[in-house]
Amino acid sequence: MQLSIRRAQSCAEGAREAVEAFHAGVAQAKMALVVFFCASDYDLDAIAAEMRQRFAGVPVIGCTTAGEIGPAGYCEHSLSGASFAAADFRVACGCLDELHAATPSRCQALTSTLMRQLERQGGTADENHCFAWTMIDGLSVREESIVRFMQSAFGNIPLLGGSAGDGGRFGRTAIYCDGYFRSDRAVFALIATDLPFRLIKTQGIEATEERLVVTEALPEQRIVKEINGLPAAGEYARVLDTAVSRLTDEIFMQHPLVAMINGVCYARSIQRVNADGSLQLYCAIDNGLVLRVGRCAGLADNLDSELAAIDADIGTPQIILAGDCVHRKLEMACSPDRQRVEELLQRHHVTGFGTYGEQYRGIHINQTFVGVAIGSGGTLP
């Protein structure tokens, strides 16, 4: 059968060569949208110039990553992505710049513009036929407010996506829209289709019993200074029966802080210990929040179960457009289940990127795999 989504991934060293190979893999007549994910150590100006030339007249959005997922697997220096045929998709794209100054009214205005654009194309803007995909500067520290504003404006239309990455450097992330890369930006694609689609959110985290109360925090900076009235790093280390000096990225990955909401764990992953003994987080934090220390378990089993449910519901998807937390990538790298996870991603046509945070229905979260699986309306070859 003829597929309406084409996926590709290039591991070429040079930016222009990577875009050339990517274009050769995804180009099709009358594209409604092209989405790409690229390593941040490419020459981004060269990527942008080549994208403008090769996809002239086509809406193209993209971002830098903490790893790229595509037909070649989970890679470190590559360009992956997909094209969506106009025959099956109606798409409206737009971006928010200067996130530090974004307001609810600006978000509402952008959402209204996207809805009008979609309706002019004949797209159905409701939750049964439409979803919104976002990529946002992963170092902006504005994900929580931006996605909350946008989800409120979209109403029942689900918003999901991920925070752009910069490998393991945490220096600068960039979003591509309107032909150029910029930081302090978020891009949104409102996508309507009659093809079946399903949202995915999965994580393999269990919460321990001991409660930790945030007694001093700097919410706007995502910093926890005190837990239970004591220096945050020391109290976190105590629960794990270790010393602050022994806290590493691997420990942070294996033991995220979690908030329990209606019996479900929502990870608040730790980025680092600051010089003053505070904890720098990837996600929102506030005074009085009750947390627990989590324990990673069953990443592969959880993913397998979620993807099996997708298969049973809509068949093997043409694509799962996904954001996968950089901490899950680190967990997978040192897991005996790594090959199994890679095979699951490839078998289910996962295309996406390693993130600094994930967005799901307007909530910014960590250490989670989020995505949208799009079926074919038939049986894939």
C-alpha positions in Angstrom: 0.0 0.0 0.0 1.0 3.6 -0.6 2.2 5.3 2.6 1.6 9.0 3.3 4.5 9.4 5.8 8.1 9.0 4.7 10.9 8.6 7.3 14.6 9.0 6.9 17.8 9.4 8.9 21.3 10.4 7.8 24.4 9.9 9.8 26.6 12.0 7.4 29.3 14.0 9.1 28.6 17.2 7.1 25.5 19.3 7.5 24.8 19.7 3.7 25.4 16.0 3.1 23.0 15.1 5.9 20.2 17.3 4.6 20.8 16.0 1.0 20.4 12.4 2.2 17.4 13.3 4.4 15.7 15.0 1.5 16.3 12.0 -0.8 14.6 9.8 1.8 11.5 11.9 2.6 10.7 13.9 -0.5 7.3 13.3 -2.0 4.8 15.2 -4.0 2.7 17.7 -2.2 4.1 17.6 1.3 2.0 19.2 4.1 4.8 19.2 6.6 8.4 18.1 7.2 9.7 17.6 10.7 13.3 17.0 11.5 15.6 16.5 14.5 19.4 17.1 14.3 22.5 16.9 16.4 23.4 20.3 17.9 27.1 20.0 16.7 26.1 20.3 13.1 26.6 23.7 11.4 23.1 24.9 12.0 23.4 27.8 9.5 24.3 25.2 6.8 21.4 22.9 7.9 19.0 25.9 7.7 20.2 27.0 4.2 20.0 23.5 2.8 16.5 23.0 4.2 15.3 26.3 2.7 16.7 25.3 -0.7 15.6 21.6 -0.8 12.2 22.1 0.8 11.2 25.4 -0.8 7.5 26.1 -0.4 7.0 23.3 2.2 6.4 24.0 5.9 9.5 22.7 7.7 10.1 22.6 11.5 12.8 21.1 13.6 15.1 21.3 16.6 18.4 20.3 18.0 18.6 17.2 20.2 20.1 15.1 22.9 20.1 12.2 20.4 18.1 11.4 17.3 15.7 8.4 16.7 14.9 7.1 13.3 15.3 4.2 10.9 19.0 3.9 11.7 18.2 3.6 15.5 19.1 5.9 18.4 22.1 8.0 17.2 24.4 10.7 18.5 25.3 12.6 15.3 22.6 12.4 12.8 19.6 14.1 11.2 16.2 12.2 11.4 12.7 13.1 10.6 9.7 12.6 8.3 7.4 14.1 5.7 3.6 14.1 5.8 1.7 14.0 2.5 -0.9 16.7 1.9 -3.3 14.0 0.7 -3.8 12.8 4.3 -2.8 15.7 6.4 -3.7 19.4 6.9 -1.2 21.3 8.9 -0.8 24.8 10.3 2.5 25.9 11.8 3.7 28.8 13.8 6.3 29.8 16.4 6.6 31.9 19.6 9.8 33.9 19.9 11.2 35.6 23.0 9.7 33.0 25.3 11.0 34.9 28.3 8.4 37.6 27.5 5.5 35.3 26.4 2.1 36.0 27.8 -1.2 34.1 27.8 -2.6 36.6 25.3 0.3 35.9 22.8 -0.3 32.2 23.2 -4.0 32.6 22.6 -3.4 34.7 19.5 -1.1 32.1 18.0 -3.5 29.3 18.7 -6.4 31.3 17.1 -4.2 31.9 14.0 -3.3 28.2 13.7 -7.0 27.1 14.1 -8.1 29.6 11.4 -5.3 28.4 9.0 -6.2 24.8 9.6 -9.9 25.4 9.0 -9.2 27.3 5.7 -7.4 24.1 4.5 -10.5 22.0 5.3 -8.9 20.4 8.4 -11.2 19.4 11.3 -10.0 21.0 14.5 -11.2 18.6 17.2 -9.6 16.1 19.4 -10.7 13.1 17.3 -9.0 14.4 14.1 -6.3 16.7 15.4 -3.3 17.0 17.7 -0.7 19.7 18.3 3.1 18.9 18.2 5.6 21.2 19.9 9.3 21.6 20.1 10.6 24.2 22.6 13.9 25.6 23.7 15.1 23.1 26.4 17.1 25.7 28.3 14.4 28.4 28.3 13.0 27.4 31.7 9.6 28.4 30.3 8.2 25.1 29.2 5.7 24.8 32.1 4.1 28.2 31.5 4.2 28.1 27.7 2.6 24.6 27.3 0.1 25.4 30.0 -1.0 28.6 28.2 -1.1 26.8 24.8 -3.0 23.7 26.0 -5.6 26.0 27.6 -6.0 27.8 24.3 -6.2 24.6 22.3 -8.9 23.2 24.5 -9.5 19.5 24.0 -7.0 19.2 21.2 -4.0 17.4 22.8 -0.6 19.1 22.8 2.5 17.1 23.1 6.2 17.2 22.2 9.6 17.8 23.7 12.3 20.2 24.8 15.1 20.7 22.4 18.6 19.4 23.5 22.2 20.2 23.1 23.7 16.7 23.5 25.3 16.5 27.0 26.6 20.1 26.9 23.6 22.1 28.0 24.9 25.2 26.3 22.4 26.2 23.6 19.4 24.6 22.1 17.7 25.8 18.9 14.3 25.6 17.2 13.9 25.7 13.4 10.9 27.5 11.9 10.4 29.9 9.0 13.7 29.0 7.5 16.0 29.7 10.5 17.2 28.3 13.8 16.7 30.4 16.9 16.9 30.0 20.7 14.3 31.3 23.1 11.7 29.9 20.7 8.9 27.3 20.6 7.3 26.0 17.4 3.8 24.4 17.2 2.3 22.3 14.4 -1.5 21.8 14.5 -2.0 18.6 12.5 -5.3 17.3 11.3 -5.9 13.9 9.7 -8.6 11.2 9.1 -6.0 8.5 9.7 -6.2 6.8 13.1 -3.8 8.2 15.8 -3.2 7.5 19.5 -1.1 9.4 22.1 1.6 7.5 24.1 3.1 8.3 27.5 5.2 5.7 29.2 7.8 5.7 32.0 9.4 3.0 34.1 9.6 4.6 37.6 8.5 3.3 41.0 8.2 5.6 44.0 9.7 4.7 47.4 7.8 5.3 50.6 9.7 8.1 52.3 8.3 11.6 51.8 10.5 14.6 51.1 9.0 18.0 51.6 10.5 20.9 49.7 11.0 23.6 52.4 12.9 26.1 50.3 13.0 26.5 46.5 13.6 29.0 43.7 10.8 27.9 41.4 11.7 30.3 38.5 15.2 28.7 38.4 14.1 25.1 39.1 16.3 25.0 42.2 15.6 23.1 45.4 17.6 24.6 48.2 16.2 22.6 51.2 14.3 19.4 51.7 12.8 18.6 55.1 14.6 21.8 56.4 18.0 20.5 55.4 20.3 21.1 52.4 18.6 19.4 49.5 21.6 17.4 48.1 22.5 16.1 51.5 18.9 15.0 52.3 18.6 13.3 48.8 21.9 11.5 49.4 20.8 10.4 52.9 17.7 8.6 51.5 19.9 6.8 49.1 22.4 5.9 51.8 25.3 7.6 50.0 27.4 10.8 50.2 26.8 14.0 48.3 30.3 13.5 46.8 29.1 10.3 45.3 26.1 11.6 43.5 26.5 11.2 39.7 24.4 11.5 36.6 23.8 7.7 36.7 22.4 8.0 40.2 20.2 11.0 39.2 19.0 8.9 36.2 18.2 5.8 38.3 16.6 7.8 41.2 14.6 10.8 40.0 12.5 12.8 42.4 8.8 12.1 41.8 5.6 13.7 42.6 2.6 11.4 43.1 -0.6 12.7 41.5 -3.7 10.4 41.7 -1.4 7.4 42.2 0.8 8.2 39.2 4.5 9.1 39.3 5.5 12.3 37.6 9.3 12.6 37.5 11.1 15.7 38.6 14.6 14.7 37.3 17.8 16.2 38.8 20.3 17.8 36.5 23.1 18.4 39.0 24.2 19.4 42.5 25.0 23.1 42.7 28.0 24.4 44.6 25.8 25.5 47.6 24.4 22.0 48.0 21.1 22.8 46.3 19.7 20.6 43.5 19.2 21.9 40.0 16.1 20.2 38.4 14.9 19.8 34.8 11.3 20.6 35.8 9.1 22.8 37.9 9.4 22.8 41.6 7.8 24.8 44.4 7.8 25.3 48.1 5.7 22.8 50.0 5.7 20.2 47.3 5.8 16.6 48.6 8.2 14.4 46.7 9.6 10.9 46.9 12.7 9.3 45.6 11.9 7.2 42.6 13.5 4.0 41.3 13.8 3.2 37.6 12.4 -0.3 36.8 11.0 -1.9 33.7 11.8 0.6 31.0 11.7 -2.1 28.3 8.6 -3.9 29.6 6.7 -0.7 29.9 7.6 0.4 26.4 6.8 -3.0 25.0 3.4 -3.1 26.7 2.5 0.4 25.5 3.5 -0.3 21.9 1.7 -3.6 21.9 -1.5 -1.8 22.9 -1.0 0.6 20.0 -0.6 -2.3 17.5 -3.8 -3.9 18.8 -5.6 -0.6 18.5 -4.5 0.9 15.1 -2.1 -1.7 13.7 1.5 -1.1 13.1 1.9 2.7 12.9 3.4 4.5 9.9 5.2 6.6 12.4 5.4 7.3 16.1 6.5 10.9 16.4 8.2 10.9 19.7 10.2 12.7 22.4 12.3 10.5 24.8 14.0 12.0 27.8 17.8 12.1 27.8 17.8 10.3 31.1 15.9 7.4 29.6 18.5 7.3 26.9 21.3 7.1 29.6 19.3 4.4 31.4 19.0 2.4 28.1 22.7 2.7 27.3 23.7 0.8 30.5 20.8 -1.6 30.4 21.0 -5.3 29.3 17.7 -4.5 27.5 19.3 -1.9 25.2 19.0 -4.1 22.0 15.4 -5.0 22.9 14.5 -1.3 23.2 16.3 -0.5 19.9 14.3 -3.2 18.2 11.0 -2.0 19.6 11.7 1.6 18.4 12.6 0.4 14.9 9.8 -2.1 14.6 7.3 0.5 15.5 8.8 3.2 13.2 9.6 5.6 16.0 11.0 8.9 14.7 12.0 11.6 17.2 14.6 12.9 19.5 16.2 12.8 22.9 14.8 15.6 25.0 15.6 17.8 28.0 11.9 17.5 29.0 8.6 16.2 27.6 5.3 17.9 27.2 2.1 15.9 27.4 -1.4 17.4 27.3 0.0 20.7 28.4 2.1 19.3 31.3 5.9 19.5 31.3 7.4 16.3 32.7 10.7 14.4 32.8 12.1 10.9 32.3 9.2 9.9 30.1 8.6 8.8 26.5 5.8 10.7 24.8 4.6 10.4 21.3 1.8 10.1 18.8 1.3 6.9 16.8 -0.3 7.5 13.4 -1.8 4.5 11.6 -2.4 3.9 7.9 -6.0 2.9 7.8 -4.9 -0.5 6.5 -2.2 -3.1 6.9 1.4 -2.0 6.4 3.6 -4.1 4.0 
